Amino acid sequence: MDFQIALLLAQDGITNGAIYALLALALVLVFAVTRVIFIPQGEFV
């Protein structure tokens, strides 16, 4: 594996992690405000 492939894999991992973190943050914020678990949130992603 050369350096370019490693950089692409690292960028992909950071991007996926950021998406999951934003999804979790949105779920927590909606639950904290409304006290209702917003089930169809996964369909929006």
All heavy atoms as a GROMACS GRO file, in nm:
protein
  342
    1MET      N    1   0.086  -0.118   0.000
    1MET     CA    2   0.000   0.000   0.000
    1MET      C    3   0.090   0.124   0.000
    1MET      O    4   0.174   0.140   0.087
    1MET     CB    5  -0.090  -0.002   0.123
    1MET     CG    6  -0.178   0.120   0.134
    1MET     SD    7  -0.312   0.109   0.252
    1MET     CE    8  -0.230   0.072   0.403
    2ASP      N    9   0.068   0.207  -0.097
    2ASP     CA   10   0.151   0.327  -0.103
    2ASP      C   11   0.085   0.443  -0.027
    2ASP      O   12  -0.022   0.430   0.030
    2ASP     CB   13   0.184   0.366  -0.248
    2ASP     CG   14   0.059   0.399  -0.327
    2ASP    OD1   15  -0.051   0.364  -0.283
    2ASP    OD2   16   0.074   0.463  -0.435
    3PHE      N   17   0.153   0.555  -0.027
    3PHE     CA   18   0.112   0.669   0.054
    3PHE      C   19  -0.020   0.729   0.008
    3PHE      O   20  -0.101   0.774   0.088
    3PHE     CB   21   0.224   0.773   0.053
    3PHE     CG   22   0.204   0.883   0.151
    3PHE    CD1   23   0.208   0.857   0.287
    3PHE    CD2   24   0.181   1.012   0.108
    3PHE    CE1   25   0.188   0.959   0.379
    3PHE    CE2   26   0.162   1.114   0.198
    3PHE     CZ   27   0.166   1.087   0.335
    4GLN      N   28  -0.044   0.730  -0.123
    4GLN     CA   29  -0.169   0.787  -0.177
    4GLN      C   30  -0.291   0.708  -0.130
    4GLN      O   31  -0.393   0.767  -0.093
    4GLN     CB   32  -0.164   0.788  -0.331
    4GLN     CG   33  -0.068   0.887  -0.389
    4GLN     CD   34  -0.120   1.028  -0.378
    4GLN    OE1   35  -0.240   1.051  -0.361
    4GLN    NE2   36  -0.030   1.125  -0.386
    5ILE      N   37  -0.280   0.578  -0.132
    5ILE     CA   38  -0.392   0.494  -0.088
    5ILE      C   39  -0.417   0.513   0.061
    5ILE      O   40  -0.531   0.521   0.106
    5ILE     CB   41  -0.365   0.346  -0.123
    5ILE    CG1   42  -0.361   0.328  -0.273
    5ILE    CG2   43  -0.473   0.257  -0.063
    5ILE    CD1   44  -0.321   0.190  -0.318
    6ALA      N   45  -0.310   0.524   0.138
    6ALA     CA   46  -0.326   0.546   0.282
    6ALA      C   47  -0.393   0.681   0.310
    6ALA      O   48  -0.478   0.691   0.399
    6ALA     CB   49  -0.189   0.540   0.350
    7LEU      N   50  -0.359   0.783   0.235
    7LEU     CA   51  -0.423   0.913   0.252
    7LEU      C   52  -0.571   0.908   0.216
    7LEU      O   53  -0.655   0.966   0.285
    7LEU     CB   54  -0.352   1.019   0.168
    7LEU     CG   55  -0.220   1.072   0.222
    7LEU    CD1   56  -0.160   1.172   0.123
    7LEU    CD2   57  -0.239   1.136   0.357
    8LEU      N   58  -0.604   0.839   0.108
    8LEU     CA   59  -0.744   0.827   0.069
    8LEU      C   60  -0.824   0.750   0.173
    8LEU      O   61  -0.938   0.787   0.204
    8LEU     CB   62  -0.755   0.759  -0.067
    8LEU     CG   63  -0.716   0.844  -0.187
    8LEU    CD1   64  -0.716   0.763  -0.314
    8LEU    CD2   65  -0.807   0.964  -0.200
    9LEU      N   66  -0.767   0.644   0.227
    9LEU     CA   67  -0.837   0.568   0.331
    9LEU      C   68  -0.854   0.648   0.459
    9LEU      O   69  -0.960   0.643   0.524
    9LEU     CB   70  -0.761   0.438   0.360
    9LEU     CG   71  -0.769   0.331   0.252
    9LEU    CD1   72  -0.678   0.214   0.287
    9LEU    CD2   73  -0.911   0.284   0.233
   10ALA      N   74  -0.754   0.725   0.494
   10ALA     CA   75  -0.766   0.811   0.613
   10ALA      C   76  -0.871   0.918   0.593
   10ALA      O   77  -0.952   0.945   0.683
   10ALA     CB   78  -0.631   0.874   0.644
   11GLN      N   79  -0.875   0.979   0.475
   11GLN     CA   80  -0.976   1.080   0.446
   11GLN      C   81  -1.115   1.020   0.448
   11GLN      O   82  -1.210   1.081   0.500
   11GLN     CB   83  -0.947   1.143   0.311
   11GLN     CG   84  -1.046   1.252   0.273
   11GLN     CD   85  -1.018   1.308   0.135
   11GLN    OE1   86  -0.939   1.254   0.060
   11GLN    NE2   87  -1.087   1.415   0.101
   12ASP      N   88  -1.131   0.901   0.395
   12ASP     CA   89  -1.260   0.834   0.395
   12ASP      C   90  -1.305   0.801   0.537
   12ASP      O   91  -1.422   0.818   0.572
   12ASP     CB   92  -1.252   0.706   0.311
   12ASP     CG   93  -1.386   0.641   0.293
   12ASP    OD1   94  -1.483   0.714   0.263
   12ASP    OD2   95  -1.394   0.518   0.308
   13GLY      N   96  -1.212   0.758   0.620
   13GLY     CA   97  -1.246   0.727   0.758
   13GLY      C   98  -1.285   0.851   0.837
   13GLY      O   99  -1.381   0.848   0.916
   14ILE      N  100  -1.214   0.961   0.815
   14ILE     CA  101  -1.248   1.086   0.884
   14ILE      C  102  -1.385   1.136   0.838
   14ILE      O  103  -1.466   1.182   0.919
   14ILE     CB  104  -1.138   1.191   0.860
   14ILE    CG1  105  -1.012   1.150   0.935
   14ILE    CG2  106  -1.184   1.329   0.904
   14ILE    CD1  107  -0.892   1.234   0.901
   15THR      N  108  -1.413   1.125   0.709
   15THR     CA  109  -1.542   1.169   0.657
   15THR      C  110  -1.656   1.086   0.714
   15THR      O  111  -1.759   1.141   0.756
   15THR     CB  112  -1.542   1.162   0.503
   15THR    OG1  113  -1.433   1.239   0.453
   15THR    CG2  114  -1.672   1.215   0.446
   16ASN      N  115  -1.640   0.956   0.714
   16ASN     CA  116  -1.745   0.869   0.771
   16ASN      C  117  -1.763   0.895   0.920
   16ASN      O  118  -1.876   0.898   0.969
   16ASN     CB  119  -1.711   0.722   0.747
   16ASN     CG  120  -1.741   0.679   0.607
   16ASN    OD1  121  -1.821   0.741   0.538
   16ASN    ND2  122  -1.674   0.574   0.563
   17GLY      N  123  -1.656   0.915   0.991
   17GLY     CA  124  -1.665   0.945   1.133
   17GLY      C  125  -1.737   1.076   1.159
   17GLY      O  126  -1.816   1.088   1.254
   18ALA      N  127  -1.711   1.176   1.076
   18ALA     CA  128  -1.778   1.305   1.091
   18ALA      C  129  -1.927   1.293   1.064
   18ALA      O  130  -2.009   1.354   1.134
   18ALA     CB  131  -1.716   1.408   0.998
   19ILE      N  132  -1.965   1.214   0.966
   19ILE     CA  133  -2.107   1.194   0.936
   19ILE      C  134  -2.176   1.124   1.052
   19ILE      O  135  -2.286   1.164   1.094
   19ILE     CB  136  -2.123   1.114   0.805
   19ILE    CG1  137  -2.082   1.202   0.687
   19ILE    CG2  138  -2.267   1.067   0.788
   19ILE    CD1  139  -2.075   1.128   0.555
   20TYR      N  140  -2.114   1.021   1.107
   20TYR     CA  141  -2.173   0.951   1.221
   20TYR      C  142  -2.182   1.041   1.344
   20TYR      O  143  -2.280   1.037   1.418
   20TYR     CB  144  -2.094   0.825   1.255
   20TYR     CG  145  -2.117   0.711   1.158
   20TYR    CD1  146  -2.010   0.636   1.110
   20TYR    CD2  147  -2.243   0.678   1.116
   20TYR    CE1  148  -2.030   0.531   1.023
   20TYR    CE2  149  -2.264   0.574   1.027
   20TYR     CZ  150  -2.157   0.501   0.981
   20TYR     OH  151  -2.177   0.398   0.895
   21ALA      N  152  -2.080   1.125   1.364
   21ALA     CA  153  -2.082   1.216   1.479
   21ALA      C  154  -2.193   1.319   1.465
   21ALA      O  155  -2.263   1.350   1.562
   21ALA     CB  156  -1.946   1.284   1.493
   22LEU      N  157  -2.212   1.374   1.346
   22LEU     CA  158  -2.319   1.471   1.325
   22LEU      C  159  -2.456   1.407   1.340
   22LEU      O  160  -2.548   1.469   1.394
   22LEU     CB  161  -2.304   1.536   1.186
   22LEU     CG  162  -2.191   1.635   1.172
   22LEU    CD1  163  -2.180   1.680   1.026
   22LEU    CD2  164  -2.212   1.754   1.262
   23LEU      N  165  -2.470   1.284   1.294
   23LEU     CA  166  -2.597   1.213   1.310
   23LEU      C  167  -2.627   1.189   1.457
   23LEU      O  168  -2.740   1.209   1.503
   23LEU     CB  169  -2.592   1.080   1.234
   23LEU     CG  170  -2.716   0.993   1.241
   23LEU    CD1  171  -2.835   1.065   1.179
   23LEU    CD2  172  -2.691   0.862   1.171
   24ALA      N  173  -2.527   1.149   1.533
   24ALA     CA  174  -2.546   1.126   1.677
   24ALA      C  175  -2.577   1.257   1.749
   24ALA      O  176  -2.664   1.261   1.837
   24ALA     CB  177  -2.421   1.062   1.736
   25LEU      N  178  -2.511   1.364   1.711
   25LEU     CA  179  -2.537   1.494   1.773
   25LEU      C  180  -2.679   1.541   1.744
   25LEU      O  181  -2.748   1.592   1.833
   25LEU     CB  182  -2.436   1.597   1.722
   25LEU     CG  183  -2.446   1.736   1.782
   25LEU    CD1  184  -2.414   1.732   1.931
   25LEU    CD2  185  -2.353   1.830   1.709
   26ALA      N  186  -2.725   1.523   1.622
   26ALA     CA  187  -2.861   1.561   1.586
   26ALA      C  188  -2.963   1.479   1.665
   26ALA      O  189  -3.064   1.532   1.713
   26ALA     CB  190  -2.884   1.544   1.437
   27LEU      N  191  -2.936   1.349   1.681
   27LEU     CA  192  -3.028   1.264   1.756
   27LEU      C  193  -3.035   1.307   1.902
   27LEU      O  194  -3.144   1.316   1.961
   27LEU     CB  195  -2.983   1.118   1.746
   27LEU     CG  196  -3.073   1.013   1.808
   27LEU    CD1  197  -3.206   1.009   1.735
   27LEU    CD2  198  -3.006   0.878   1.806
   28VAL      N  199  -2.921   1.340   1.960
   28VAL     CA  200  -2.918   1.384   2.100
   28VAL      C  201  -2.989   1.519   2.116
   28VAL      O  202  -3.065   1.539   2.212
   28VAL     CB  203  -2.773   1.391   2.150
   28VAL    CG1  204  -2.764   1.466   2.282
   28VAL    CG2  205  -2.717   1.251   2.166
   29LEU      N  206  -2.966   1.610   2.024
   29LEU     CA  207  -3.030   1.741   2.034
   29LEU      C  208  -3.181   1.732   2.022
   29LEU      O  209  -3.255   1.795   2.097
   29LEU     CB  210  -2.974   1.835   1.927
   29LEU     CG  211  -2.836   1.892   1.955
   29LEU    CD1  212  -2.789   1.973   1.835
   29LEU    CD2  213  -2.838   1.977   2.078
   30VAL      N  214  -3.230   1.651   1.927
   30VAL     CA  215  -3.374   1.635   1.911
   30VAL      C  216  -3.433   1.570   2.036
   30VAL      O  217  -3.539   1.612   2.084
   30VAL     CB  218  -3.406   1.554   1.784
   30VAL    CG1  219  -3.551   1.512   1.780
   30VAL    CG2  220  -3.374   1.635   1.660
   31PHE      N  221  -3.365   1.470   2.090
   31PHE     CA  222  -3.418   1.403   2.209
   31PHE      C  223  -3.415   1.496   2.331
   31PHE      O  224  -3.506   1.494   2.413
   31PHE     CB  225  -3.339   1.276   2.239
   31PHE     CG  226  -3.389   1.203   2.360
   31PHE    CD1  227  -3.508   1.135   2.357
   31PHE    CD2  228  -3.317   1.204   2.478
   31PHE    CE1  229  -3.556   1.068   2.469
   31PHE    CE2  230  -3.362   1.139   2.590
   31PHE     CZ  231  -3.482   1.069   2.585
   32ALA      N  232  -3.311   1.577   2.343
   32ALA     CA  233  -3.300   1.666   2.458
   32ALA      C  234  -3.409   1.773   2.456
   32ALA      O  235  -3.459   1.812   2.562
   32ALA     CB  236  -3.163   1.732   2.460
   33VAL      N  237  -3.446   1.820   2.339
   33VAL     CA  238  -3.545   1.926   2.330
   33VAL      C  239  -3.687   1.871   2.341
   33VAL      O  240  -3.770   1.925   2.414
   33VAL     CB  241  -3.528   2.005   2.198
   33VAL    CG1  242  -3.642   2.101   2.176
   33VAL    CG2  243  -3.395   2.079   2.200
   34THR      N  244  -3.717   1.762   2.270
   34THR     CA  245  -3.855   1.714   2.261
   34THR      C  246  -3.886   1.595   2.350
   34THR      O  247  -4.002   1.561   2.366
   34THR     CB  248  -3.888   1.676   2.117
   34THR    OG1  249  -3.805   1.567   2.077
   34THR    CG2  250  -3.868   1.793   2.023
   35ARG      N  251  -3.783   1.528   2.403
   35ARG     CA  252  -3.800   1.404   2.480
   35ARG      C  253  -3.870   1.294   2.400
   35ARG      O  254  -3.938   1.209   2.454
   35ARG     CB  255  -3.875   1.428   2.610
   35ARG     CG  256  -3.802   1.513   2.708
   35ARG     CD  257  -3.682   1.443   2.760
   35ARG     NE  258  -3.617   1.528   2.862
   35ARG     CZ  259  -3.492   1.512   2.897
   35ARG    NH1  260  -3.420   1.417   2.843
   35ARG    NH2  261  -3.439   1.591   2.986
   36VAL      N  262  -3.854   1.299   2.268
   36VAL     CA  263  -3.908   1.198   2.178
   36VAL      C  264  -3.794   1.148   2.092
   36VAL      O  265  -3.718   1.228   2.035
   36VAL     CB  266  -4.020   1.255   2.089
   36VAL    CG1  267  -4.066   1.153   1.986
   36VAL    CG2  268  -4.136   1.303   2.173
   37ILE      N  269  -3.779   1.016   2.080
   37ILE     CA  270  -3.675   0.960   1.994
   37ILE      C  271  -3.724   0.968   1.850
   37ILE      O  272  -3.828   0.914   1.816
   37ILE     CB  273  -3.643   0.815   2.033
   37ILE    CG1  274  -3.590   0.810   2.175
   37ILE    CG2  275  -3.544   0.755   1.936
   37ILE    CD1  276  -3.566   0.670   2.227
   38PHE      N  277  -3.650   1.039   1.767
   38PHE     CA  278  -3.689   1.063   1.629
   38PHE      C  279  -3.644   0.945   1.543
   38PHE      O  280  -3.531   0.941   1.494
   38PHE     CB  281  -3.629   1.195   1.582
   38PHE     CG  282  -3.684   1.245   1.452
   38PHE    CD1  283  -3.820   1.260   1.434
   38PHE    CD2  284  -3.601   1.280   1.349
   38PHE    CE1  285  -3.872   1.307   1.317
   38PHE    CE2  286  -3.651   1.326   1.230
   38PHE     CZ  287  -3.786   1.341   1.213
   39ILE      N  288  -3.732   0.848   1.526
   39ILE     CA  289  -3.698   0.723   1.458
   39ILE      C  290  -3.664   0.742   1.308
   39ILE      O  291  -3.566   0.688   1.262
   39ILE     CB  292  -3.812   0.620   1.474
   39ILE    CG1  293  -3.834   0.588   1.621
   39ILE    CG2  294  -3.784   0.494   1.395
   39ILE    CD1  295  -3.719   0.519   1.688
   40PRO      N  296  -3.743   0.819   1.230
   40PRO     CA  297  -3.713   0.826   1.087
   40PRO      C  298  -3.593   0.912   1.050
   40PRO      O  299  -3.575   0.947   0.934
   40PRO     CB  300  -3.841   0.883   1.026
   40PRO     CG  301  -3.905   0.959   1.135
   40PRO     CD  302  -3.866   0.888   1.261
   41GLN      N  303  -3.508   0.948   1.145
   41GLN     CA  304  -3.394   1.032   1.116
   41GLN      C  305  -3.295   0.960   1.023
   41GLN      O  306  -3.230   1.023   0.941
   41GLN     CB  307  -3.324   1.072   1.245
   41GLN     CG  308  -3.215   1.174   1.226
   41GLN     CD  309  -3.158   1.220   1.357
   41GLN    OE1  310  -3.183   1.161   1.459
   41GLN    NE2  311  -3.083   1.326   1.352
   42GLY      N  312  -3.285   0.830   1.033
   42GLY     CA  313  -3.196   0.756   0.946
   42GLY      C  314  -3.234   0.763   0.799
   42GLY      O  315  -3.149   0.755   0.711
   43GLU      N  316  -3.362   0.781   0.772
   43GLU     CA  317  -3.408   0.793   0.632
   43GLU      C  318  -3.362   0.924   0.571
   43GLU      O  319  -3.340   0.933   0.451
   43GLU     CB  320  -3.561   0.785   0.626
   43GLU     CG  321  -3.615   0.648   0.660
   43GLU     CD  322  -3.582   0.546   0.553
   43GLU    OE1  323  -3.579   0.582   0.434
   43GLU    OE2  324  -3.556   0.430   0.592
   44PHE      N  325  -3.346   1.028   0.652
   44PHE     CA  326  -3.301   1.156   0.600
   44PHE      C  327  -3.153   1.153   0.565
   44PHE      O  328  -3.109   1.225   0.477
   44PHE     CB  329  -3.326   1.267   0.702
   44PHE     CG  330  -3.471   1.289   0.733
   44PHE    CD1  331  -3.510   1.320   0.861
   44PHE    CD2  332  -3.568   1.278   0.635
   44PHE    CE1  333  -3.643   1.340   0.891
   44PHE    CE2  334  -3.700   1.297   0.663
   44PHE     CZ  335  -3.739   1.330   0.791
   45VAL      N  336  -3.077   1.070   0.633
   45VAL     CA  337  -2.933   1.062   0.609
   45VAL      C  338  -2.910   0.983   0.482
   45VAL      O  339  -2.836   1.018   0.398
   45VAL     CB  340  -2.861   0.997   0.728
   45VAL    CG1  341  -2.715   0.978   0.697
   45VAL    CG2  342  -2.880   1.081   0.851
   0.00000   0.00000   0.00000
